[in-house]
Amino acid sequence: MKECVACKQDAGLLAKKTYNGYLCKTCRSYLPMRIDLKSCDTDYLLGLIEAAKAKATVFTATYSYGEMYLDSVHGMFCFSKGEKNGEPTDRGDIFSINELLETGIYCTDVKNVGTNTNRVVCDIKAKVKTEKICMEYSLVKNEPCKCKPTSNGMLDITEPEKLTMFRSIFYQMIDDARYRVLKKLEDIQRLRGKITTAEQEKEWAKGVLFLDNADCTAEEVKKQQKKLMRMLHPDVHPELGEEYAQKINKAAEILLK
């Protein structure tokens, strides 16, 4: 019997070899789709599985398009090659909106597959960049595009309507997450106004950076400063971003004295 290094059960006929053992199909569903099992030791894999299970416990798909699923209730999204009862079966590529540094959903490889009928198709892909990964996922292959001939003999091609609608929902989730961060920042600032003068500066700075522990290390302060600056960058929120960027930098300066 080949024992699964994660669940300690029989890994079965669909077992896959890892660096120092085997993994069953169920446990593999909690790992990223593109992971190289043979180069990963057991402790690393167990850490990934545990983290994925924590996210999968709360994830509920509200919208989907191809291999991408959104959970608008919890501000999460994931990628899965399989589906059962409307829910993704692969749970190793689940992300929180708050993890995002960069993202995009777009058409690639646009081609005319019907010379006489002007039938145009494209592939839909998504880019995800966090502090840990930078990956491109394939959502749909050969998705039909709208097109019509122009007077100069070319084709005027429009991206698929499903893509436009799905991307709009996804970007709205991102905007909602940023709004919640801004709202929490404002609420904390109002509450901190009641703190005594002696502690006011330090407590205000901790509130701005969302640092709850009593003694913040310089590393924690710098990491949180960098994270918030990315989320509230002036390029993303030109009307508010510059103001909050100044507050975030001021807060970090106070705590790093």
CYANA upper distance limits for C-alpha pairs under 8 A (distance plus 0.5 A):
  1 MET  CA     10 ASP  CA      6.79
  1 MET  CA     11 ALA  CA      8.21
  1 MET  CA     12 GLY  CA      8.38
  2 LYS  CA     10 ASP  CA      6.30
  2 LYS  CA     11 ALA  CA      5.99
  2 LYS  CA     12 GLY  CA      7.49
  2 LYS  CA     15 ALA  CA      8.19
  2 LYS  CA     22 TYR  CA      7.27
  3 GLU  CA      8 LYS  CA      6.09
  3 GLU  CA      9 GLN  CA      6.02
  3 GLU  CA     10 ASP  CA      5.27
  3 GLU  CA     11 ALA  CA      5.76
  3 GLU  CA     21 GLY  CA      8.31
  3 GLU  CA     22 TYR  CA      7.06
  3 GLU  CA     23 LEU  CA      8.18
  4 CYS  CA      8 LYS  CA      5.39
  4 CYS  CA      9 GLN  CA      6.01
  4 CYS  CA     10 ASP  CA      6.52
  4 CYS  CA     11 ALA  CA      5.28
  4 CYS  CA     15 ALA  CA      8.33
  4 CYS  CA     21 GLY  CA      7.74
  4 CYS  CA     22 TYR  CA      5.65
  4 CYS  CA     23 LEU  CA      5.10
  4 CYS  CA     24 CYS  CA      6.07
  5 VAL  CA     21 GLY  CA      6.64
  5 VAL  CA     22 TYR  CA      6.42
  5 VAL  CA     23 LEU  CA      6.50
  5 VAL  CA     42 THR  CA      7.30
  6 ALA  CA     23 LEU  CA      7.28
  6 ALA  CA     27 CYS  CA      7.31
  6 ALA  CA     42 THR  CA      8.30
  6 ALA  CA     46 LEU  CA      6.76
  7 CYS  CA     27 CYS  CA      7.80
 10 ASP  CA     24 CYS  CA      7.94
 11 ALA  CA     15 ALA  CA      5.58
 11 ALA  CA     22 TYR  CA      7.30
 11 ALA  CA     23 LEU  CA      6.45
 11 ALA  CA     24 CYS  CA      4.68
 11 ALA  CA     25 LYS  CA      7.87
 12 GLY  CA     24 CYS  CA      6.98
 14 LEU  CA     24 CYS  CA      7.11
 14 LEU  CA     25 LYS  CA      6.67
 15 ALA  CA     22 TYR  CA      6.61
 15 ALA  CA     23 LEU  CA      6.02
 15 ALA  CA     24 CYS  CA      5.30
 15 ALA  CA     25 LYS  CA      6.87
 16 LYS  CA     22 TYR  CA      5.97
 16 LYS  CA     23 LEU  CA      5.89
 16 LYS  CA     24 CYS  CA      7.23
 16 LYS  CA     25 LYS  CA      8.33
 16 LYS  CA     37 LEU  CA      8.35
 17 LYS  CA     21 GLY  CA      6.49
 17 LYS  CA     22 TYR  CA      5.09
 17 LYS  CA     23 LEU  CA      7.12
 17 LYS  CA     37 LEU  CA      7.33
 17 LYS  CA     38 LYS  CA      6.80
 18 THR  CA     22 TYR  CA      5.82
 18 THR  CA     23 LEU  CA      7.42
 18 THR  CA     37 LEU  CA      5.24
 18 THR  CA     38 LYS  CA      4.79
 18 THR  CA     39 SER  CA      7.53
 18 THR  CA     40 CYS  CA      7.02
 18 THR  CA     41 ASP  CA      7.55
 18 THR  CA     42 THR  CA      8.27
 19 TYR  CA     37 LEU  CA      7.06
 19 TYR  CA     38 LYS  CA      4.82
 19 TYR  CA     39 SER  CA      5.89
 19 TYR  CA     40 CYS  CA      5.96
 19 TYR  CA     41 ASP  CA      5.79
 19 TYR  CA     42 THR  CA      7.96
 20 ASN  CA     38 LYS  CA      8.40
 20 ASN  CA     41 ASP  CA      6.75
 20 ASN  CA     42 THR  CA      7.34
 21 GLY  CA     42 THR  CA      8.13
 23 LEU  CA     27 CYS  CA      6.94
 23 LEU  CA     28 ARG  CA      6.88
 24 CYS  CA     28 ARG  CA      6.74
 25 LYS  CA     29 SER  CA      6.94
 26 THR  CA     30 TYR  CA      8.03
 27 CYS  CA     31 LEU  CA      7.97
 27 CYS  CA     49 ILE  CA      7.65
 29 SER  CA     89 THR  CA      7.46
 29 SER  CA     90 ASP  CA      5.31
 29 SER  CA     91 ARG  CA      6.18
 29 SER  CA     92 GLY  CA      6.68
 30 TYR  CA     48 LEU  CA      8.01
 30 TYR  CA     49 ILE  CA      5.75
 30 TYR  CA     52 ALA  CA      6.13
 30 TYR  CA     53 LYS  CA      7.19
 30 TYR  CA     90 ASP  CA      6.99
 30 TYR  CA     91 ARG  CA      5.26
 30 TYR  CA     92 GLY  CA      4.59
 30 TYR  CA     93 ASP  CA      8.36
 31 LEU  CA     35 ILE  CA      7.66
 31 LEU  CA     45 LEU  CA      8.19
 31 LEU  CA     48 LEU  CA      6.95
 31 LEU  CA     49 ILE  CA      6.56
 31 LEU  CA     52 ALA  CA      7.77
 31 LEU  CA     90 ASP  CA      8.43
 31 LEU  CA     91 ARG  CA      7.40
 31 LEU  CA     92 GLY  CA      4.49
 31 LEU  CA     93 ASP  CA      7.66
 32 PRO  CA     91 ARG  CA      8.19
 32 PRO  CA     92 GLY  CA      4.81
 32 PRO  CA     93 ASP  CA      5.68
 33 MET  CA     90 ASP  CA      8.35
 33 MET  CA     92 GLY  CA      7.28
 33 MET  CA     93 ASP  CA      7.59
 36 ASP  CA     40 CYS  CA      7.35
 40 CYS  CA     44 TYR  CA      6.92
 40 CYS  CA     45 LEU  CA      7.08
 41 ASP  CA     45 LEU  CA      6.96
 42 THR  CA     46 LEU  CA      6.54
 43 ASP  CA     47 GLY  CA      6.74
 44 TYR  CA     48 LEU  CA      6.97
 45 LEU  CA     49 ILE  CA      6.68
 46 LEU  CA     50 GLU  CA      6.55
 47 GLY  CA     51 ALA  CA      6.75
 48 LEU  CA     52 ALA  CA      6.60
 48 LEU  CA     92 GLY  CA      8.38
 49 ILE  CA     53 LYS  CA      6.56
 49 ILE  CA     92 GLY  CA      7.96
 50 GLU  CA     54 ALA  CA      6.91
 51 ALA  CA     55 LYS  CA      7.15
 52 ALA  CA     56 ALA  CA      6.50
 52 ALA  CA     91 ARG  CA      6.99
 52 ALA  CA     92 GLY  CA      6.11
 52 ALA  CA     93 ASP  CA      8.25
 52 ALA  CA     94 ILE  CA      7.50
 53 LYS  CA     57 THR  CA      6.52
 53 LYS  CA     91 ARG  CA      8.18
 54 ALA  CA     58 VAL  CA      7.86
 55 LYS  CA     59 PHE  CA      6.68
 55 LYS  CA     94 ILE  CA      7.34
 56 ALA  CA     91 ARG  CA      6.77
 56 ALA  CA     94 ILE  CA      7.93
 58 VAL  CA     74 HIS  CA      8.16
 59 PHE  CA     71 ASP  CA      6.86
 59 PHE  CA     74 HIS  CA      7.67
 59 PHE  CA     76 MET  CA      7.64
 60 THR  CA     70 LEU  CA      8.48
 60 THR  CA     71 ASP  CA      6.03
 60 THR  CA     73 VAL  CA      8.40
 60 THR  CA     87 GLU  CA      7.52
 61 ALA  CA     69 TYR  CA      6.40
 61 ALA  CA     70 LEU  CA      5.98
 61 ALA  CA     71 ASP  CA      5.30
 61 ALA  CA     72 SER  CA      8.34
 61 ALA  CA     86 GLY  CA      7.60
 61 ALA  CA     87 GLU  CA      6.36
 61 ALA  CA     88 PRO  CA      8.19
 62 THR  CA     69 TYR  CA      7.99
 62 THR  CA     70 LEU  CA      6.32
 62 THR  CA     71 ASP  CA      5.70
 62 THR  CA     72 SER  CA      6.80
 62 THR  CA     73 VAL  CA      8.31
 63 TYR  CA     69 TYR  CA      6.38
 63 TYR  CA     70 LEU  CA      5.65
 63 TYR  CA     71 ASP  CA      7.45
 63 TYR  CA     72 SER  CA      8.39
 63 TYR  CA    166 PHE  CA      8.38
 64 SER  CA     68 MET  CA      6.15
 64 SER  CA     69 TYR  CA      4.79
 64 SER  CA     70 LEU  CA      6.53
 64 SER  CA    166 PHE  CA      8.22
 65 TYR  CA     69 TYR  CA      7.08
 65 TYR  CA    139 LEU  CA      7.55
 65 TYR  CA    140 VAL  CA      8.29
 65 TYR  CA    162 LYS  CA      8.23
 65 TYR  CA    163 LEU  CA      8.19
 65 TYR  CA    166 PHE  CA      7.37
 66 GLY  CA    139 LEU  CA      5.37
 66 GLY  CA    140 VAL  CA      5.62
 67 GLU  CA     79 PHE  CA      5.93
 67 GLU  CA     80 SER  CA      5.71
 67 GLU  CA     81 LYS  CA      6.16
 67 GLU  CA     82 GLY  CA      8.18
 67 GLU  CA    138 SER  CA      7.75
 67 GLU  CA    139 LEU  CA      5.16
 67 GLU  CA    140 VAL  CA      7.42
 68 MET  CA     77 PHE  CA      7.73
 68 MET  CA     78 CYS  CA      6.31
 68 MET  CA     79 PHE  CA      5.09
 68 MET  CA     80 SER  CA      7.05
 68 MET  CA    139 LEU  CA      6.55
 69 TYR  CA     77 PHE  CA      6.01
 69 TYR  CA     78 CYS  CA      5.76
 69 TYR  CA     79 PHE  CA      6.69
 69 TYR  CA     80 SER  CA      8.21
 69 TYR  CA     88 PRO  CA      7.78
 70 LEU  CA     75 GLY  CA      8.38
 70 LEU  CA     76 MET  CA      6.65
 70 LEU  CA     77 PHE  CA      4.84
 70 LEU  CA     78 CYS  CA      7.12
 70 LEU  CA    170 PHE  CA      7.82
 71 ASP  CA     75 GLY  CA      6.33
 71 ASP  CA     76 MET  CA      5.51
 71 ASP  CA     77 PHE  CA      6.17
 72 SER  CA     76 MET  CA      7.10
 72 SER  CA    173 MET  CA      6.93
 75 GLY  CA     96 SER  CA      6.55
 75 GLY  CA     97 ILE  CA      6.10
 75 GLY  CA     98 ASN  CA      8.47
 75 GLY  CA    173 MET  CA      6.98
 75 GLY  CA    174 ILE  CA      8.45
 75 GLY  CA    177 ALA  CA      7.62
 76 MET  CA     94 ILE  CA      7.56
 76 MET  CA     95 PHE  CA      6.09
 76 MET  CA     96 SER  CA      4.86
 76 MET  CA     97 ILE  CA      6.07
 77 PHE  CA     94 ILE  CA      6.27
 77 PHE  CA     95 PHE  CA      5.94
 77 PHE  CA     96 SER  CA      7.02
 77 PHE  CA     97 ILE  CA      7.87
 78 CYS  CA     91 ARG  CA      7.83
 78 CYS  CA     93 ASP  CA      5.90
 78 CYS  CA     94 ILE  CA      4.66
 78 CYS  CA     95 PHE  CA      6.49
 79 PHE  CA     88 PRO  CA      8.12
 79 PHE  CA     90 ASP  CA      7.78
 79 PHE  CA     91 ARG  CA      8.18
 79 PHE  CA     93 ASP  CA      6.14
 79 PHE  CA     94 ILE  CA      7.30
 79 PHE  CA    137 TYR  CA      8.12
 80 SER  CA     88 PRO  CA      6.04
 80 SER  CA     89 THR  CA      6.90
 80 SER  CA     90 ASP  CA      5.27
 80 SER  CA     91 ARG  CA      7.47
 80 SER  CA     93 ASP  CA      7.94
 81 LYS  CA     88 PRO  CA      8.15
 81 LYS  CA     89 THR  CA      8.02
 81 LYS  CA     90 ASP  CA      7.15
 82 GLY  CA     88 PRO  CA      6.37
 82 GLY  CA     89 THR  CA      5.70
 82 GLY  CA     90 ASP  CA      6.92
 83 GLU  CA     87 GLU  CA      5.91
 83 GLU  CA     88 PRO  CA      4.93
 83 GLU  CA     89 THR  CA      5.66
 83 GLU  CA     90 ASP  CA      8.46
 84 LYS  CA     88 PRO  CA      6.88
 84 LYS  CA     89 THR  CA      6.88
 95 PHE  CA     99 GLU  CA      7.32
 96 SER  CA    100 LEU  CA      7.86
 97 ILE  CA    173 MET  CA      8.08
 97 ILE  CA    174 ILE  CA      6.71
 97 ILE  CA    177 ALA  CA      7.46
 98 ASN  CA    177 ALA  CA      7.48
 99 GLU  CA    130 THR  CA      6.17
 99 GLU  CA    131 GLU  CA      7.93
100 LEU  CA    128 VAL  CA      7.60
100 LEU  CA    129 LYS  CA      6.54
100 LEU  CA    130 THR  CA      5.48
100 LEU  CA    131 GLU  CA      8.45
101 LEU  CA    128 VAL  CA      8.45
101 LEU  CA    129 LYS  CA      6.03
101 LEU  CA    130 THR  CA      5.66
101 LEU  CA    131 GLU  CA      7.76
101 LEU  CA    230 ARG  CA      7.36
101 LEU  CA    231 MET  CA      7.97
102 GLU  CA    127 LYS  CA      8.12
102 GLU  CA    128 VAL  CA      6.67
102 GLU  CA    129 LYS  CA      5.53
102 GLU  CA    130 THR  CA      7.57
103 THR  CA    126 ALA  CA      7.66
103 THR  CA    127 LYS  CA      5.64
103 THR  CA    128 VAL  CA      5.31
103 THR  CA    129 LYS  CA      6.75
104 GLY  CA    126 ALA  CA      6.07
104 GLY  CA    127 LYS  CA      5.79
104 GLY  CA    128 VAL  CA      7.66
105 ILE  CA    124 ILE  CA      7.66
105 ILE  CA    125 LYS  CA      6.29
105 ILE  CA    126 ALA  CA      4.83
105 ILE  CA    127 LYS  CA      7.07
105 ILE  CA    167 ARG  CA      7.06
106 TYR  CA    124 ILE  CA      6.24
106 TYR  CA    125 LYS  CA      6.15
106 TYR  CA    126 ALA  CA      6.92
107 CYS  CA    122 CYS  CA      6.59
107 CYS  CA    123 ASP  CA      6.19
107 CYS  CA    124 ILE  CA      5.23
107 CYS  CA    125 LYS  CA      6.99
107 CYS  CA    159 GLU  CA      7.70
108 THR  CA    122 CYS  CA      6.37
108 THR  CA    123 ASP  CA      5.66
108 THR  CA    124 ILE  CA      6.66
108 THR  CA    125 LYS  CA      7.61
109 ASP  CA    122 CYS  CA      5.96
109 ASP  CA    123 ASP  CA      6.42
110 VAL  CA    120 VAL  CA      7.49
110 VAL  CA    121 VAL  CA      6.30
110 VAL  CA    122 CYS  CA      4.77
110 VAL  CA    123 ASP  CA      7.49
111 LYS  CA    120 VAL  CA      6.09
111 LYS  CA    121 VAL  CA      6.15
111 LYS  CA    122 CYS  CA      6.82
112 ASN  CA    118 ASN  CA      6.78
112 ASN  CA    119 ARG  CA      6.16
112 ASN  CA    120 VAL  CA      4.84
112 ASN  CA    121 VAL  CA      7.01
113 VAL  CA    118 ASN  CA      7.80
113 VAL  CA    119 ARG  CA      6.14
113 VAL  CA    120 VAL  CA      6.43
113 VAL  CA    121 VAL  CA      7.56
114 GLY  CA    118 ASN  CA      5.63
114 GLY  CA    119 ARG  CA      5.29
114 GLY  CA    120 VAL  CA      7.69
115 THR  CA    119 ARG  CA      7.78
118 ASN  CA    147 CYS  CA      8.03
118 ASN  CA    148 LYS  CA      8.45
119 ARG  CA    144 PRO  CA      7.90
119 ARG  CA    145 CYS  CA      8.27
119 ARG  CA    147 CYS  CA      8.24
120 VAL  CA    144 PRO  CA      6.43
120 VAL  CA    145 CYS  CA      6.02
120 VAL  CA    146 LYS  CA      7.78
120 VAL  CA    147 CYS  CA      7.53
120 VAL  CA    157 ILE  CA      8.42
121 VAL  CA    142 ASN  CA      5.44
121 VAL  CA    143 GLU  CA      5.60
121 VAL  CA    144 PRO  CA      4.84
121 VAL  CA    145 CYS  CA      5.90
122 CYS  CA    141 LYS  CA      7.13
122 CYS  CA    142 ASN  CA      5.44
122 CYS  CA    143 GLU  CA      5.74
122 CYS  CA    144 PRO  CA      7.12
122 CYS  CA    145 CYS  CA      7.48
123 ASP  CA    138 SER  CA      8.10
123 ASP  CA    139 LEU  CA      8.17
123 ASP  CA    140 VAL  CA      6.21
123 ASP  CA    141 LYS  CA      4.91
123 ASP  CA    142 ASN  CA      5.83
123 ASP  CA    143 GLU  CA      6.59
124 ILE  CA    138 SER  CA      6.75
124 ILE  CA    139 LEU  CA      5.92
124 ILE  CA    140 VAL  CA      5.55
124 ILE  CA    141 LYS  CA      6.88
124 ILE  CA    143 GLU  CA      7.87
125 LYS  CA    136 GLU  CA      7.21
125 LYS  CA    137 TYR  CA      6.02
125 LYS  CA    138 SER  CA      4.99
125 LYS  CA    139 LEU  CA      5.82
125 LYS  CA    140 VAL  CA      7.66
126 ALA  CA    136 GLU  CA      6.07
126 ALA  CA    137 TYR  CA      5.66
126 ALA  CA    138 SER  CA      7.02
126 ALA  CA    139 LEU  CA      7.53
127 LYS  CA    134 CYS  CA      7.91
127 LYS  CA    135 MET  CA      6.29
127 LYS  CA    136 GLU  CA      4.91
127 LYS  CA    137 TYR  CA      6.86
128 VAL  CA    133 ILE  CA      8.10
128 VAL  CA    134 CYS  CA      6.20
128 VAL  CA    135 MET  CA      5.85
128 VAL  CA    136 GLU  CA      6.83
128 VAL  CA    137 TYR  CA      8.43
129 LYS  CA    133 ILE  CA      6.19
129 LYS  CA    134 CYS  CA      4.71
129 LYS  CA    135 MET  CA      6.92
130 THR  CA    134 CYS  CA      6.89
143 GLU  CA    160 PRO  CA      7.75
144 PRO  CA    160 PRO  CA      7.08
145 CYS  CA    157 ILE  CA      7.27
145 CYS  CA    158 THR  CA      6.55
145 CYS  CA    159 GLU  CA      5.94
145 CYS  CA    160 PRO  CA      5.43
146 LYS  CA    157 ILE  CA      6.32
146 LYS  CA    158 THR  CA      5.62
146 LYS  CA    159 GLU  CA      7.12
146 LYS  CA    160 PRO  CA      7.05
147 CYS  CA    155 LEU  CA      6.71
147 CYS  CA    156 ASP  CA      5.84
147 CYS  CA    157 ILE  CA      4.81
147 CYS  CA    158 THR  CA      6.55
148 LYS  CA    155 LEU  CA      6.04
148 LYS  CA    156 ASP  CA      5.80
148 LYS  CA    157 ILE  CA      7.27
149 PRO  CA    153 GLY  CA      6.76
149 PRO  CA    154 MET  CA      6.32
149 PRO  CA    155 LEU  CA      5.03
149 PRO  CA    156 ASP  CA      6.61
150 THR  CA    154 MET  CA      5.87
150 THR  CA    155 LEU  CA      6.25
150 THR  CA    156 ASP  CA      6.87
159 GLU  CA    163 LEU  CA      7.65
159 GLU  CA    164 THR  CA      7.75
160 PRO  CA    164 THR  CA      7.08
161 GLU  CA    165 MET  CA      6.75
162 LYS  CA    166 PHE  CA      6.53
163 LEU  CA    167 ARG  CA      6.40
164 THR  CA    168 SER  CA      6.67
165 MET  CA    169 ILE  CA      6.95
166 PHE  CA    170 PHE  CA      6.78
167 ARG  CA    171 TYR  CA      6.56
168 SER  CA    172 GLN  CA      6.61
169 ILE  CA    173 MET  CA      6.88
170 PHE  CA    174 ILE  CA      7.10
171 TYR  CA    175 ASP  CA      6.79
172 GLN  CA    176 ASP  CA      6.58
173 MET  CA    177 ALA  CA      6.73
174 ILE  CA    178 ARG  CA      6.87
175 ASP  CA    179 TYR  CA      6.65
176 ASP  CA    180 ARG  CA      6.80
177 ALA  CA    181 VAL  CA      7.00
178 ARG  CA    182 LEU  CA      6.80
178 ARG  CA    231 MET  CA      7.48
178 ARG  CA    232 LEU  CA      8.00
179 TYR  CA    183 LYS  CA      6.54
180 ARG  CA    184 LYS  CA      6.54
181 VAL  CA    185 LEU  CA      6.64
182 LEU  CA    186 GLU  CA      6.80
183 LYS  CA    187 ASP  CA      6.68
184 LYS  CA    188 ILE  CA      6.57
185 LEU  CA    189 GLN  CA      6.74
185 LEU  CA    207 GLY  CA      7.74
185 LEU  CA    208 VAL  CA      6.44
185 LEU  CA    210 PHE  CA      8.42
186 GLU  CA    190 ARG  CA      6.87
187 ASP  CA    191 LEU  CA      6.89
188 ILE  CA    192 ARG  CA      6.57
188 ILE  CA    207 GLY  CA      6.34
188 ILE  CA    208 VAL  CA      7.77
189 GLN  CA    193 GLY  CA      7.02
189 GLN  CA    204 TRP  CA      7.07
189 GLN  CA    207 GLY  CA      7.25
189 GLN  CA    208 VAL  CA      7.56
190 ARG  CA    194 LYS  CA      8.37
191 LEU  CA    195 ILE  CA      8.40
192 ARG  CA    200 GLN  CA      7.51
192 ARG  CA    203 GLU  CA      7.28
192 ARG  CA    204 TRP  CA      6.30
192 ARG  CA    207 GLY  CA      7.98
193 GLY  CA    200 GLN  CA      7.89
193 GLY  CA    204 TRP  CA      8.44
195 ILE  CA    199 GLU  CA      7.20
195 ILE  CA    200 GLN  CA      6.01
195 ILE  CA    203 GLU  CA      8.35
196 THR  CA    200 GLN  CA      6.28
197 THR  CA    201 GLU  CA      8.07
199 GLU  CA    203 GLU  CA      6.49
200 GLN  CA    204 TRP  CA      6.33
201 GLU  CA    205 ALA  CA      6.70
201 GLU  CA    254 ILE  CA      7.88
202 LYS  CA    206 LYS  CA      6.78
202 LYS  CA    251 ALA  CA      8.48
202 LYS  CA    254 ILE  CA      7.18
202 LYS  CA    255 LEU  CA      7.08
203 GLU  CA    207 GLY  CA      6.60
204 TRP  CA    208 VAL  CA      6.71
204 TRP  CA    251 ALA  CA      7.87
205 ALA  CA    209 LEU  CA      6.87
205 ALA  CA    248 ILE  CA      8.36
205 ALA  CA    250 LYS  CA      8.06
205 ALA  CA    251 ALA  CA      4.59
205 ALA  CA    252 ALA  CA      7.30
205 ALA  CA    254 ILE  CA      7.15
205 ALA  CA    255 LEU  CA      7.30
206 LYS  CA    210 PHE  CA      6.38
206 LYS  CA    211 LEU  CA      5.43
206 LYS  CA    212 ASP  CA      7.41
206 LYS  CA    251 ALA  CA      7.54
206 LYS  CA    255 LEU  CA      8.16
207 GLY  CA    211 LEU  CA      6.74
207 GLY  CA    212 ASP  CA      8.09
208 VAL  CA    247 LYS  CA      7.80
208 VAL  CA    248 ILE  CA      6.82
208 VAL  CA    251 ALA  CA      7.04
209 LEU  CA    221 VAL  CA      8.07
209 LEU  CA    224 GLN  CA      6.77
209 LEU  CA    225 GLN  CA      7.02
209 LEU  CA    228 LEU  CA      7.96
209 LEU  CA    248 ILE  CA      7.10
209 LEU  CA    251 ALA  CA      7.51
209 LEU  CA    252 ALA  CA      8.14
210 PHE  CA    224 GLN  CA      8.38
211 LEU  CA    216 CYS  CA      7.90
211 LEU  CA    221 VAL  CA      8.41
216 CYS  CA    220 GLU  CA      6.75
216 CYS  CA    221 VAL  CA      7.11
216 CYS  CA    255 LEU  CA      8.39
217 THR  CA    221 VAL  CA      6.89
218 ALA  CA    222 LYS  CA      6.70
218 ALA  CA    255 LEU  CA      8.25
218 ALA  CA    256 LEU  CA      6.62
219 GLU  CA    223 LYS  CA      6.59
220 GLU  CA    224 GLN  CA      6.66
221 VAL  CA    225 GLN  CA      6.56
221 VAL  CA    252 ALA  CA      6.75
221 VAL  CA    255 LEU  CA      7.75
221 VAL  CA    256 LEU  CA      8.01
222 LYS  CA    226 LYS  CA      6.65
222 LYS  CA    252 ALA  CA      7.54
223 LYS  CA    227 LYS  CA      6.75
224 GLN  CA    228 LEU  CA      6.66
225 GLN  CA    229 MET  CA      6.60
225 GLN  CA    248 ILE  CA      6.92
225 GLN  CA    249 ASN  CA      7.56
225 GLN  CA    252 ALA  CA      7.04
226 LYS  CA    230 ARG  CA      6.87
227 LYS  CA    231 MET  CA      7.05
228 LEU  CA    232 LEU  CA      6.47
228 LEU  CA    248 ILE  CA      8.01
229 MET  CA    233 HIS  CA      5.91
229 MET  CA    245 ALA  CA      6.73
229 MET  CA    248 ILE  CA      7.82
231 MET  CA    236 VAL  CA      8.33
232 LEU  CA    236 VAL  CA      7.10
232 LEU  CA    237 HIS  CA      6.97
232 LEU  CA    241 GLY  CA      5.85
232 LEU  CA    244 TYR  CA      7.57
232 LEU  CA    245 ALA  CA      7.48
233 HIS  CA    237 HIS  CA      6.84
233 HIS  CA    238 PRO  CA      8.38
233 HIS  CA    241 GLY  CA      5.79
233 HIS  CA    242 GLU  CA      7.71
233 HIS  CA    245 ALA  CA      7.39
234 PRO  CA    238 PRO  CA      5.12
234 PRO  CA    239 GLU  CA      8.05
234 PRO  CA    240 LEU  CA      7.55
234 PRO  CA    241 GLY  CA      4.46
234 PRO  CA    242 GLU  CA      5.57
234 PRO  CA    245 ALA  CA      7.98
235 ASP  CA    241 GLY  CA      7.85
236 VAL  CA    241 GLY  CA      7.58
237 HIS  CA    241 GLY  CA      5.21
237 HIS  CA    242 GLU  CA      8.45
238 PRO  CA    242 GLU  CA      7.29
240 LEU  CA    244 TYR  CA      6.88
241 GLY  CA    245 ALA  CA      6.40
242 GLU  CA    246 GLN  CA      6.82
243 GLU  CA    247 LYS  CA      7.06
244 TYR  CA    248 ILE  CA      6.57
245 ALA  CA    249 ASN  CA      6.68
246 GLN  CA    250 LYS  CA      6.55
247 LYS  CA    251 ALA  CA      6.56
248 ILE  CA    252 ALA  CA      6.81
249 ASN  CA    253 GLU  CA      6.68
250 LYS  CA    254 ILE  CA      6.83
251 ALA  CA    255 LEU  CA      6.94
252 ALA  CA    256 LEU  CA      6.53
253 GLU  CA    257 LYS  CA      6.88
